Amino acid sequence: MRSAGASVRIVAACATAARQRDPAVRRLALMALVDGSGSGAFLAVSAIFFTRSVGLSIVEVGFGLALGGALGLLTAVPVGALADRYGPRRVLVVVSLWRAAGFAAFVLVHDLAGFLLVMCLLGVVQNAAPPLEQALVGRVVARAARVRTMAIMRAVRNVGFTVGALMGTLALGLDARSAYVAIVVVNALSFVALAAMAAALPVPTSAAAALRRPLPLGVLRDRPYLLLAMLNAMLTIHWTLLSLGVPIWIAEHSNAPRAVIAPLLIVNTVLAVLFQVRASRGADTIAGAAARMRCGALASAVCCAILAVVPSLPAAAAVAMLALGMIALTTGELFQSAGGWGLSYSLAREGDEAAYLSVFSLGSGLQQVTAPIVVAAVVVAGASGWLALGALLAVIGLAVPRSAQHAAATRPALAAAIAHRASALPRT
């Protein structure tokens, strides 16, 4: 079943990317495929490589990951500011080569000190890479096609993760240091390839000429934008629900067989590939993006309500409800992602886009730190915890449109355009 799901994802995503007429979109999709393949392979073997081959304990690995993640939260915005000064393409090339060197250095690691050193070096740039890619999309793709391009890249990146995970599975089957080292090297080479493809991506002259000299850190004083970034961060909890909350809830608190967990995860990834682009339609405006984020929050809230009633159901009914819950959770994921891309692009101040996108993307880093604690508390609380979380997500989703409208009003050009459109509407 897993191979069949992988085949569906690969065919669907490749067909979507191949249909794009814009060569820049096709190149960006290829970059996403390469990036996802290397990362997927490394993630599949990293825990085993660090424990069995390097000789670290699980606690030491967790500490290193947390340390690198914390550094990433501190450096993402400054790196984004550098991208606004020197251009996202140039900075992304440097960051990709930095990541290539960092991952290659894992081959030389044989103790905790070396592991922590490499994790710190990687942590400096890890969280900066996704907003740099998004900023690069904003420079090379027409404004109306930005959100759609991000959706295509996400769908293709999911395919890459699947391909990489299969490669990692082969290495795990061999269970030899040479196999793990080969995967580490493949991941490092994927970032070299990513740097080369980014360097070859043509940036319009007008975009290159618009670069600013002073470091743009005004985003840290833009309260309406920071509020939206915080709301978006809270809605990204669906990632942790998928990887932690739902599996534990099924295994420990439902009558459904544990074997249903893997098929449900496959349903999520297949739906994400098939419908991510479609879910992004209309998210290229502030109102459309806010509406999609609201829909995503409400869909995630529905999933929480479904999970709350699952323990009281017999096995067959529980499996059916879990399938509906996974569809709702995936819907929340797709609409939240599309809405986040649309709002982060539309409300970023001109000339400071990379810094703004870096701030908006910090939610994913914060989510990795705080969401596991929240989800664990929800699982312990039981049905009431799921209902409370669902209510919170619904409230956040309903607050997004008004918050987006307020943020737009603080941008004189956007406020004037909105007022002009409103005055042009027929009066009744």
LINWOCOR-V699116 format. One record per pair of residues at least 24 apart in sequence whose C-alpha atoms are under 6 Angstrom apart, sorted by the first residue. I is the first residue (numbers start at 0). J is the second residue. D is the distance in whole Angstrom. If there is no record, write none. Layout:
# LINWOCOR-V699116
{{I,J,D} {I,J,D}}
This chain:
# LINWOCOR-V699116
{{8,269,6} {8,272,6} {9,158,5} {12,154,6} {12,155,5} {28,152,5} {30,193,6} {31,152,6} {31,156,5} {32,155,6} {32,156,5} {32,159,5} {35,156,5} {35,159,4} {35,160,5} {36,159,4} {36,160,5} {36,162,6} {36,163,4} {37,163,6} {37,186,4} {37,189,6} {39,160,4} {39,163,4} {39,164,5} {40,163,4} {40,164,5} {40,166,6} {40,167,5} {43,164,6} {43,167,5} {44,167,6} {52,176,6} {53,109,5} {63,115,5} {67,118,5} {67,119,5} {67,122,4} {68,122,6} {70,122,5} {70,123,6} {71,122,5} {71,123,5} {71,126,5} {74,123,6} {75,126,6} {75,127,4} {75,357,6} {76,354,6} {76,357,5} {76,358,6} {79,353,5} {79,354,4} {79,357,6} {80,214,6} {80,215,5} {80,354,5} {82,353,6} {83,351,6} {83,353,6} {84,210,5} {84,211,5} {84,212,5} {87,131,6} {87,135,5} {92,194,5} {95,190,5} {95,194,5} {96,191,6} {99,187,4} {99,190,5} {102,187,5} {103,184,6} {103,187,5} {130,356,5} {130,357,5} {134,353,5} {139,202,5} {146,340,6} {146,341,6} {147,276,6} {147,279,6} {150,275,6} {150,276,5} {151,276,6} {154,272,5} {215,351,6} {218,355,6} {223,406,5} {228,359,5} {232,362,4} {244,374,6} {252,310,6} {253,310,4} {254,313,6} {254,314,5} {255,314,5} {255,317,6} {255,318,6} {267,329,6} {275,333,6} {278,334,6} {279,337,5} {282,338,6} {282,341,5} {283,341,5} {285,342,6} {288,338,4} {288,341,5} {288,342,6} {289,338,6} {289,399,6} {289,400,5} {291,334,5} {291,338,5} {292,334,6} {292,335,5} {292,338,5} {293,396,4} {293,397,6} {295,331,4} {295,334,5} {295,335,5} {296,331,6} {296,392,6} {296,393,6} {296,396,5} {297,393,5} {298,327,5} {298,331,5} {299,328,5} {299,331,5} {300,389,4} {300,392,6} {300,393,6} {302,327,5} {302,328,6} {303,385,5} {303,389,5} {304,386,6} {307,382,4} {307,385,6}}
